[in-house]
Amino acid sequence: MSTETVTIERIEAPLPRPRIRIGAVVWGLIVTAVGAGALYLLTSPERRQAALDWVLSLTPFGFLIVGLAALGALIFVIGIVVLIRDAQRRHARANDASSDNMGA
């Protein structure tokens, strides 16, 4: 049986800060808001009946308007998340470039 000595060289470089996934935070807030709204509607028979009456009173044009509004809201949120992600990437690239210049 042989005994080997292993030397480990420690590199003292600061670790980058973990990125906050803003897109996940935004979608989590949206899901939370939808869930809170559903709980609000479903916990009272009066509110539940009022919501049902409103949905049943919609005409086909009303359904179209509600669908377009929901689609517009979805597109808006996706656009906001994309802008935030691009800003994070630009910020990360700028930090990488500045840290590369520090070592030179």
KEVO-803587 format. One record per residue: residue in three letters; z, x, y of N, C-alpha, C, CB in turn. Coordinates in steps of 0.1 Angstrom, whole numbers, plus 5000, padded with zeros to 4 digits. Glycine has a CB too. Layout:
BEGIN
ALAZXYZXYZXYZXY;...
END
This chain:
BEGIN
MET500050084988500050005000500050095012501249905000;SER499150065022499050145034499650065046497550185036;THR500150145055500650085067499750125079502150125069;GLU499350015086498550045098499250005110497249965096;THR499050085120499650055133498550005142500350175140;VAL498749885148497749825157498349825171497449675152;THR497549885180497949885194497149775201497550025200;ILE497949695208497349585216497449615230498149445213;GLU496249615237496249645251496349515259494949725254;ARG497249505268497549385275496749395289499049365278;ILE495949295291495249285304495949195313493749235301;GLU496349245324497149165334496149105344498249245341;ALA495448995340494548925350495148785351493048925344;PRO495148735363495648605365494748495359495848575380;LEU495348405353494548295346494148195357495348225335;PRO492948145355492448045365493347915364490948005364;ARG493447845375494247725375493447615367494547665389;PRO494147535359493347425352492747325362494347355342;ARG491547285358490947185367491447045364489347195365;ILE491546975375491946835373490646755372492846775385;ARG490546675361489346595359489446475367489246565344;ILE488946485380488946375389488246245384488446415403;GLY487146275377486346155371487246075361485146205364;ALA487946145353488846085344489946005351489446185334;VAL490446065362491445995370490945865376492046095381;VAL489745875382489145765388488845655378487745795395;TRP488245685366488045585356489345525350487145645344;GLY490345615349491645565345492245465355492645675343;LEU492045495368492545395378491745265377492445455392;ILE490445275375489645155374490145065362488145185373;VAL490345135350490745065338492145005340490745155326;THR493045075347494345025350494244905359495145135357;ALA493344905370493244795379492644675372492344835390;VAL491644695363491144575355492144515346489844625347;GLY492944605340494044555331495044485339494644675323;ALA495444535350496444465359495944325363496844545371;GLY494644325367494044195371494044095360492644215376;ALA493644145348493644055336495044005333493044125324;LEU496044095334497444045331497843945342498444165332;TYR497443965354497843875365497243735362497343935379;LEU495943735358495343605355495843535343493843625353;LEU496143615333496543555320498043515319496243645309;THR498843565328500243535327500743405333501043645334;SER499743335340500143205346499043105341500143215361;PRO499442985336498442885332497642835344499142775325;GLU498242825356497542785367496442875371498542755379;ARG496743005372495743105375494643115365496443245377;ARG495043105352494043105341493142985343494743105328;GLN493642875346492842755347491942765360493642625348;ALA492442815370491642835383490542935380492542885394;ALA490743045373489643135370488643075361490243265363;LEU489042995351488142925342487342825350488942865331;ASP487942745358487242655367486142725375488142575375;TRP486542835381485642905390484442955381486343025396;VAL484643015370483543065361482642945357484143135349;LEU483242835353482442725349481642655360483342625342;SER482142675372481442615384480242705389482442585395;LEU480142825384479042905388477742855384479243055383;THR476742865393475342835389474742965384474542785402;PRO473542955378472843075374472643175385471443035368;PHE472343125397472343225409473643285411471843145421;GLY474743215410476043265412476343375401477143155411;PHE475943355389476143455378475343575382475643405365;LEU474143555387473243675391473943755402471943625396;ILE474543685412475143755423476443825418475643645434;VAL477243765410478343835404477943955396479243735396;GLY476943945388476444055380475944165388475344005371;LEU475144135399474644235408475844305416473644175418;ALA476844225419477944285426478744385417478944185431;ALA478844345404479544435394478744555392479744355381;LEU477344545391476544655389476544755401475044615386;GLY476544695413476644775425478044845426476544685437;ALA479044785422480344855422480344965412481544755418;LEU479744945400479745045390478845165395479144995377;ILE477745145401476945245406477645325417475545195412;PHE478345255426479145315436480245405431479845205445;VAL480945365421482045445415481445565408482845365404;ILE480245545401479645665395479145765405478445615386;GLY478645715416478245805427479445885433477545725438;ILE480545815435481745885440482245995431482845785443;VAL482245955418482646055408481746175407482745985394;VAL480446155408479446265408479646355421478046205408;LEU479946295432480146375444481446455443480246275457;ILE482446395438483746475436483546585426484846375431;ARG482746565415482546665405481746775411481746605393;ASP480646745419479846845426480746935435478646785433;ALA481646865443482446935452483447035444483246845461;GLN483946985433484747075425484047195419485346995413;ARG482747175415481947285410481647385421480647235404;ARG481347335433481047425444482247505447480547345456;HIS483447435448484647505451485047615440485847405451;ALA484747575427485047675416484147795418484847605403;ARG482847765421481847875422482247965434480447825424;ALA482747905445483147985457484348065453483447895468;ASN485248015446486448085442486148205432487547995435;ASP485148175423484748285414484048395422483748225403;ALA483248355431482548455439483548535448481448395448;SER484548475453485448545461486348635453486348445470;SER486748595441487548675432486748795427488148595420;ASP485448775425484548885421484448995432483148835417;ASN484448945444484349035455485649115457483948965468;MET486749055454488049125455488149245446489149025452;GLY487549235434487649345425486749465428487349295411;ALA485749445437484849545440485349645450483549485446;
END
